[in-house]
Amino acid sequence: MSRLTHDEPGLHPVLPDDARSLDDIREGIDGIDRRMIELLALRLDYVQRAADFKPDLASVPAPERVRAMLDDRAEWAASLGLSSDFIAPLFAQVSEWFIRQQVAHWPDRNPVTRESKSGTTSASGVDN
Ligand SMILES: C=C(O[C@@H]1C=C(C(=O)O)C=C[C@H]1O)C(=O)O
């Protein structure tokens, strides 16, 4: 029994229960994995943008937020019949990698934001 319908563009329109061949199954899986990767790329944009709203590098990891997120994801997974033993470490690894990207992105943040936080002259030479 499928847990979700998927009328999303890019996903194979044949649901698992309606599959007539291994090709149907593999097209379904390829569509899902591709979409997951596209969504992870979009997630990266959000995570890097988050740096613009943080006052300093020390506020990047936000461990209390990560803990709350892992609890939520374990709950979401359980409600769909996925083991939290699988989902919790998976998302811990996801967050860990994304936090590293946010740290690496830190020096490239929007100069406007950097100016307004530091109150100093920007790289473009425009005073605040
Ligand atoms: C996106 C944020 O920045 C960080 C990245 C997170 C993630 O990728 O899961 C979670 C929390 C923070 O460590 C945030 O603070 O919300």
PDBQT file of the ligand as one rigid body, heavy atoms in Angstrom, charges set to zero:
ROOT
HETATM    1  C1  LIG A 201      19.668  26.425   8.715  1.00  0.00    +0.000 C 
HETATM    2  C2  LIG A 201      20.230  26.651   9.890  1.00  0.00    +0.000 C 
HETATM    3  O1  LIG A 201      21.595  26.510  10.069  1.00  0.00    +0.000 OA
HETATM    4  C3  LIG A 201      22.162  25.273  10.453  1.00  0.00    +0.000 C 
HETATM    5  C4  LIG A 201      21.873  24.162   9.541  1.00  0.00    +0.000 C 
HETATM    6  C5  LIG A 201      20.978  23.188   9.860  1.00  0.00    +0.000 C 
HETATM    7  C6  LIG A 201      20.687  22.079   8.910  1.00  0.00    +0.000 C 
HETATM    8  O2  LIG A 201      21.191  22.106   7.792  1.00  0.00    +0.000 OA
HETATM    9  O3  LIG A 201      19.963  21.146   9.278  1.00  0.00    +0.000 OA
HETATM   10  C7  LIG A 201      20.312  23.199  11.091  1.00  0.00    +0.000 C 
HETATM   11  C8  LIG A 201      20.597  24.139  12.031  1.00  0.00    +0.000 C 
HETATM   12  C9  LIG A 201      21.837  24.935  11.888  1.00  0.00    +0.000 C 
HETATM   13  O4  LIG A 201      22.858  24.122  12.369  1.00  0.00    +0.000 OA
HETATM   14  C10 LIG A 201      19.457  27.098  11.058  1.00  0.00    +0.000 C 
HETATM   15  O5  LIG A 201      20.057  27.616  12.012  1.00  0.00    +0.000 OA
HETATM   16  O6  LIG A 201      18.222  26.960  11.047  1.00  0.00    +0.000 OA
ENDROOT
TORSDOF 0
